[in-house]
């Protein structure tokens, strides 16, 4: 673990894996004086309470993945995405098996980024782990559900993107007028179900 000072009141905690990011987040969540925790793929940005953060991290066990999940969210999906056949062919299975695998897993929001409300979900079955498209789309429709590498996600708004799209959801993933604009938060458990 490497700690880097960021300005006068923040630290960037650098670690080696998503599981270590989750362990850092769990060790610091609820610590008095922390104003903000921003996890990413291999870092956690922490604002406030720098001494308490350093003390907590000095004794944190980064090999222990937290078992507590803040919320469980179900996302209904219509599995009719433009890349469903491609994903099935690449995996050597049928489109129906893609849907069974995708809905049969439980996912965790590892971090959010790329666009407001875009949650990177871990837990994608190995059979479905595939690269991004060779040529990204200039516009991915709002609600599109895709896979890329070890992640799955749902696009909260129309943006460019290179993920392989297997379906779509009608659920609102980001509402700037809501008290908590992003539906998905790091640590949430997510299940996809057939709409």
C-alpha positions in Angstrom: 0.0 0.0 0.0 1.3 3.4 -0.9 -0.1 6.7 0.5 0.2 9.9 -1.5 -0.7 13.3 -0.2 -3.3 15.2 -2.4 -3.5 18.8 -1.5 -3.9 19.9 2.1 -6.7 17.5 3.2 -6.7 14.4 1.1 -4.7 11.1 0.6 -4.6 8.8 -2.4 -4.3 5.2 -1.2 -2.7 3.0 -3.9 -3.2 -0.8 -3.7 -2.7 -3.7 -6.0 -6.2 -5.1 -6.6 -10.0 -4.5 -6.5 -10.3 -6.7 -3.3 -7.7 -4.4 -1.6 -9.7 -1.4 -2.7 -12.8 -2.9 -1.0 -10.8 -3.7 2.1 -9.5 -0.1 2.3 -13.0 1.3 1.8 -14.4 -1.0 4.5 -11.6 0.0 6.9 -12.3 3.7 6.5 -16.0 3.8 6.0 -17.7 5.4 9.0 -14.4 6.8 10.4 -15.1 10.1 12.0 -13.9 13.2 10.1 -13.8 11.6 6.7 -15.6 13.9 4.3 -15.4 11.7 1.2 -14.2 8.3 0.0 -13.8 7.8 -3.7 -12.8 4.2 -4.7 -11.4 3.3 -8.1 -9.8 0.3 -9.7 -6.6 0.4 -7.7 -6.9 3.5 -5.6 -9.1 5.1 -2.9 -9.1 8.9 -2.6 -9.8 10.0 1.0 -10.7 13.5 2.0 -10.4 14.6 5.7 -9.2 13.0 8.9 -5.7 12.3 7.6 -4.2 11.2 10.9 -7.1 8.8 11.7 -6.9 7.5 8.1 -3.2 6.7 8.5 -3.8 5.1 11.9 -6.7 2.9 10.5 -4.7 1.8 7.5 -1.6 0.9 9.6 -3.7 -1.9 11.2 -6.0 -2.7 8.2 -5.9 -6.3 6.9 -6.0 -5.9 3.1 -6.4 -9.6 2.6 -9.8 -9.6 4.3 -12.6 -8.8 1.9 -15.6 -7.2 3.7 -18.6 -9.4 3.9 -21.1 -6.5 4.7 -22.9 -4.9 1.7 -24.8 -1.7 2.2 -27.7 -2.5 -0.1 -29.1 -5.1 -2.5 -30.4 -3.8 -5.8 -32.3 -5.7 -8.5 -32.1 -4.5 -12.0 -34.6 -5.8 -14.6 -33.1 -6.3 -18.0 -34.5 -7.1 -21.5 -31.8 -9.3 -23.0 -32.0 -8.2 -26.6 -28.7 -6.2 -26.9 -27.0 -5.8 -30.3 -23.9 -7.8 -29.1 -25.7 -10.7 -27.4 -25.0 -13.1 -30.3 -21.4 -11.9 -30.4 -20.9 -12.6 -26.7 -22.5 -16.0 -27.0 -20.4 -16.9 -30.0 -17.2 -15.7 -28.4 -18.0 -17.7 -25.2 -19.0 -20.8 -27.2 -22.5 -20.9 -25.7 -26.0 -20.0 -26.7 -27.6 -16.6 -26.1 -29.9 -18.2 -23.6 -26.9 -19.5 -21.6 -25.4 -15.9 -21.7 -28.6 -14.7 -20.0 -28.6 -17.6 -17.5 -25.0 -16.8 -16.5 -25.5 -13.1 -16.3 -28.7 -13.4 -14.2 -27.3 -16.2 -12.1 -24.4 -14.2 -10.6 -24.4 -11.7 -7.7 -22.4 -8.6 -8.4 -20.8 -5.9 -6.3 -20.3 -2.2 -7.2 -16.5 -1.9 -7.0 -16.4 1.7 -7.9 -18.2 4.4 -10.0 -16.8 6.5 -12.8 -16.7 7.2 -16.5 -20.1 9.0 -16.3 -22.3 10.0 -13.4 -24.0 6.9 -12.0 -21.9 4.4 -14.0 -21.1 1.6 -11.6 -18.4 -1.0 -12.4 -19.7 -4.3 -11.2 -17.5 -7.2 -10.3 -18.6 -10.9 -10.1 -19.0 -11.4 -13.9 -18.7 -15.2 -14.6 -15.4 -16.1 -16.3 -17.3 -17.5 -19.3 -18.7 -14.0 -20.0 -15.4 -12.0 -19.5 -14.6 -10.6 -22.9 -12.7 -7.6 -24.3 -14.3 -4.3 -25.3 -15.3 -3.9 -28.9 -12.5 -3.2 -31.4 -14.4 -0.1 -32.5 -16.4 1.8 -29.8 -19.9 3.1 -30.6 -20.2 6.9 -30.7 -23.5 6.6 -28.8 -24.7 3.9 -26.4 -28.3 4.3 -25.5 -29.3 5.0 -21.9 -30.0 1.8 -19.9 -27.8 -0.4 -22.1 -26.4 -3.3 -20.1 -22.9 -4.4 -21.2 -19.8 -6.4 -20.4 -16.1 -5.6 -20.7 -13.2 -7.5 -19.2 -14.1 -8.6 -15.7 -16.9 -6.0 -15.4 -20.6 -5.6 -16.2 -22.5 -2.3 -16.0 -25.6 -0.4 -17.1 -25.2 2.9 -18.9 -27.0 5.6 -16.8 -27.2 7.9 -19.9 -26.3 8.0 -23.6 -22.5 8.2 -24.0 -19.9 6.8 -26.3 -18.8 3.3 -25.3 -17.0 0.1 -26.3 -18.6 -2.4 -24.0 -20.4 -5.4 -25.5 -24.1 -4.7 -25.1 -26.3 -7.7 -24.1 -29.5 -6.0 -23.0 -31.2 -2.9 -21.7 -33.0 -1.7 -18.5 -35.6 0.9 -18.0 -34.6 1.6 -14.4 -33.3 5.1 -13.6 -29.6 4.8 -12.7 -28.8 8.5 -12.3 -31.2 11.3 -11.3 -29.5 14.6 -10.6 -32.6 15.9 -8.8 -32.7 13.0 -6.3 -31.2 13.3 -2.8 -28.7 10.5 -3.8 -28.4 11.0 -7.6 -26.6 7.7 -8.4 -28.6 4.5 -7.7 -25.5 2.4 -7.4 -22.9 3.0 -4.7 -19.6 1.2 -4.0 -20.3 -1.8 -1.9 -23.9 -2.4 -3.1 -24.8 -5.9 -4.2 -26.6 -6.1 -7.6 -28.7 -8.8 -9.2 -29.9 -8.7 -12.8 -33.2 -10.3 -13.6 -35.1 -10.9 -16.8 -37.6 -8.1 -17.4 
